[in-house]
Amino acid sequence: MNIIIGGAAGQGMDTIAELLGKTFARAGYGVLLTKDYMSRVRGGHNFSVLTIDRATPWVAPETADVLVALNEETYMLHADKLKSTGVIIFDPALFSLAAGDQRGLPIPLAALARDSGGPVTASTVATGAVLAFVESDQHITETLLQEKFAAGIAAQNISALQAGCQALQKSSGARHPLPPSTNSMPQLFLDGSQTLGMSALGSGCRFLAAYPMTPATGVMTYLAAKQGEFEVVVEQAEDEIAAINMALGASYAGVRSMTTTSGGGFALMVEGLSLAGMTETPLVIVLAMRPGPATGLPTRTEQGDLDFAIFGGHGEFPRAVLSATHTEDAFYRLNKAFQLADKYQVPVIFLSDQNFADTTRTIAPLDFTRLTYDQHLVHNDTATLPYQRYRLTANGISPRAIPGQLPGEVVLADSDEHDEDGHIIEDAATRKIMMDKRLSRLQALAQEMDEPVLYGDEAAEILLIAWGSTYGTMREAVDILAQLGKSACLLHFADIWPLPQARISALLPKARHSFCFENNATGQFAALLRRETGLQATHQVLKYDGRTFSAAQIVREVTTYA
């Protein structure tokens, strides 16, 4: 079952999608929710796509069974995506369907809302109509409304929900009951931002400083809502320069810290990023990419900041770059980012994007026992004294202590080039020694990087290469290609820098056809592969219109050449 819900910003599409998604999730179905929205507070066309199946879908189909059209624009834009057997739930007081279009299920949403809970409950009326169409138990949704709202408001919304159900039940249109769910286990229904916020809490992050910037803001708001429940401090800084420096200060003081931003904010942070490199201060930066340059498309998706993440900042210093692929993996991988930052005393950039941040999926409960917390601080009873913050060691990692930890010892850090004690220097010999010390950690970091996930037959003639949030779409495409008799496999990267090379070097030369798929205009990951391995895919497929790939698009590209 695939449902498109559309209207203008402020009409309540998110309410409908959230209520339906959580209802079906609690009923044991697999649910996928994606959003497409404009950068306006009110107005403009927004829509969500809700896909329900027995197992959690990776991607939404290109056609829909139900269209909930809260305005005429939604009907005009999406009617052609509706199956011939599909239905359109709409308010006939607002607009009429095209002549001859028999798919309508007219429901007086606004009138029922006024009679039930007030005009603002029109979205809840629509939710009730959808539940009745698929013959779903509305009691789960009523419980959700009671959990979401205070008693009086909940009662109004429950009345509106029941009105929507009853109105559709009285209509003469066909129904489309969902098949019984087969999953009786509890599920989580999380979007990418919630997942990263939950991972940060579980990883021991206790300070976040950030300036709101779509699509990274969701992580900040999630953690801000948890301040009363957990010992976490969230500071909305006046700008991104302040945000990264606050986070660095907290990390220097011994608190596991993070900042979140998008491309324009990261541009302001790069001086602080270099400061982290020079002072060897652990820091995690969640960089949720969006199309640029400048303000670009604030609410759309792209993978255009890969080079920026790897090479941004002045001077040369080690860092790691990881990325979010899907919900479960991102939960554990952000924990890895914190561990790498503390172990190697480097900044770690965790790449997300709007596609990941705003996609909500049902998943099994996460295993918090897999998360680790080790700040890799010196032990008081074994510390070498006198303490030197930048002591030369065999592995290039100096002993890290927080101010006040070692009685009588000073933790001296400096943004200028310095000696082992942290005092400013200008001689050539010490400069080279300190640069070599810092950069030597890249080799150890490289050993920590996970090889790309292999999905499909490694002996396949067609090799798909991708990274980041395209994982589910690419995986679905491999399955479709197999159904078409095409032998294909996927190598999908989550750890980006230092680039893991073993699996790609083994498989890419053997493939008859290889495709590198990226959501950017210049093939940044393909260029990174060439630079680091000397290998090159036979085809590059680049999409940079602010939307992610669909499985059908991937299949079309592959079958054109292979």
GIWO-V260904 format. One record per residue. N is the residue number from 1. PHI is phi as a letter, one per 20 degrees, with the letter a starting at -180 (NA if undefined). Layout:
n=[N/N]
phi=[PHI/PHI]
This chain:
n=[1/2/3/4/5/6/7/8/9/10/11/12/13/14/15/16/17/18/19/20/21/22/23/24/25/26/27/28/29/30/31/32/33/34/35/36/37/38/39/40/41/42/43/44/45/46/47/48/49/50/51/52/53/54/55/56/57/58/59/60/61/62/63/64/65/66/67/68/69/70/71/72/73/74/75/76/77/78/79/80/81/82/83/84/85/86/87/88/89/90/91/92/93/94/95/96/97/98/99/100/101/102/103/104/105/106/107/108/109/110/111/112/113/114/115/116/117/118/119/120/121/122/123/124/125/126/127/128/129/130/131/132/133/134/135/136/137/138/139/140/141/142/143/144/145/146/147/148/149/150/151/152/153/154/155/156/157/158/159/160/161/162/163/164/165/166/167/168/169/170/171/172/173/174/175/176/177/178/179/180/181/182/183/184/185/186/187/188/189/190/191/192/193/194/195/196/197/198/199/200/201/202/203/204/205/206/207/208/209/210/211/212/213/214/215/216/217/218/219/220/221/222/223/224/225/226/227/228/229/230/231/232/233/234/235/236/237/238/239/240/241/242/243/244/245/246/247/248/249/250/251/252/253/254/255/256/257/258/259/260/261/262/263/264/265/266/267/268/269/270/271/272/273/274/275/276/277/278/279/280/281/282/283/284/285/286/287/288/289/290/291/292/293/294/295/296/297/298/299/300/301/302/303/304/305/306/307/308/309/310/311/312/313/314/315/316/317/318/319/320/321/322/323/324/325/326/327/328/329/330/331/332/333/334/335/336/337/338/339/340/341/342/343/344/345/346/347/348/349/350/351/352/353/354/355/356/357/358/359/360/361/362/363/364/365/366/367/368/369/370/371/372/373/374/375/376/377/378/379/380/381/382/383/384/385/386/387/388/389/390/391/392/393/394/395/396/397/398/399/400/401/402/403/404/405/406/407/408/409/410/411/412/413/414/415/416/417/418/419/420/421/422/423/424/425/426/427/428/429/430/431/432/433/434/435/436/437/438/439/440/441/442/443/444/445/446/447/448/449/450/451/452/453/454/455/456/457/458/459/460/461/462/463/464/465/466/467/468/469/470/471/472/473/474/475/476/477/478/479/480/481/482/483/484/485/486/487/488/489/490/491/492/493/494/495/496/497/498/499/500/501/502/503/504/505/506/507/508/509/510/511/512/513/514/515/516/517/518/519/520/521/522/523/524/525/526/527/528/529/530/531/532/533/534/535/536/537/538/539/540/541/542/543/544/545/546/547/548/549/550/551/552/553/554/555/556/557/558/559/560/561/562]
phi=[NA/c/c/d/c/c/r/e/g/o/e/n/g/f/f/f/f/f/f/f/g/f/f/f/f/f/e/n/e/e/c/c/c/c/c/c/c/e/e/c/f/c/n/m/e/c/b/c/c/d/d/c/b/f/d/f/f/e/c/e/f/e/d/c/e/c/c/e/d/e/b/f/g/f/f/f/e/d/g/f/e/e/f/f/e/f/c/d/e/b/e/f/f/e/a/d/f/f/g/n/e/e/e/f/c/f/c/f/g/f/f/f/f/f/f/d/c/o/g/f/e/g/f/f/f/f/f/f/f/f/g/f/f/e/l/e/f/f/f/f/f/f/f/f/f/f/f/e/d/f/g/f/f/f/f/f/f/f/f/f/f/f/f/f/f/f/f/f/f/e/f/e/f/f/d/c/f/f/f/g/f/d/d/d/e/f/c/d/c/c/e/f/f/f/f/f/f/f/f/f/f/f/e/n/f/c/b/c/d/b/d/g/b/f/d/e/f/g/f/f/f/f/f/f/f/e/f/f/e/c/e/c/d/d/d/e/f/f/a/f/f/f/f/f/f/f/f/f/f/f/f/g/e/o/d/f/c/b/c/c/a/d/g/f/f/f/g/f/e/f/f/f/f/f/f/f/f/f/e/l/d/f/a/d/d/e/d/e/f/b/f/d/f/l/f/l/d/f/d/d/d/a/d/e/d/f/f/f/f/f/d/f/o/e/n/d/b/f/b/c/c/d/b/e/d/b/g/f/f/f/g/e/f/f/f/f/f/f/f/f/g/f/f/d/l/c/f/c/d/d/e/c/a/f/g/f/f/d/e/d/c/e/b/f/g/e/e/f/f/f/e/d/b/b/e/l/e/f/e/g/e/d/f/f/d/f/f/c/f/d/g/f/c/f/e/n/d/f/f/d/c/e/g/n/f/d/g/m/d/d/e/d/c/b/e/f/f/b/e/f/f/o/f/f/c/c/e/f/f/f/g/f/f/f/f/f/f/f/f/f/f/f/f/f/g/g/f/e/f/f/f/f/f/d/c/o/e/f/e/f/f/d/d/d/c/b/b/m/f/f/g/f/f/f/f/f/f/f/f/f/f/f/f/e/n/e/e/c/b/c/d/c/e/d/e/d/b/g/f/f/c/f/f/f/f/e/e/g/f/e/f/f/c/c/c/d/d/b/e/b/e/d/m/f/f/f/f/f/g/f/f/e/c/m/e/b/f/f/b/d/c/d/c/b/e/n/c/e/f/d/f/f/f/f/f/f/f/f/f/f/d/c]
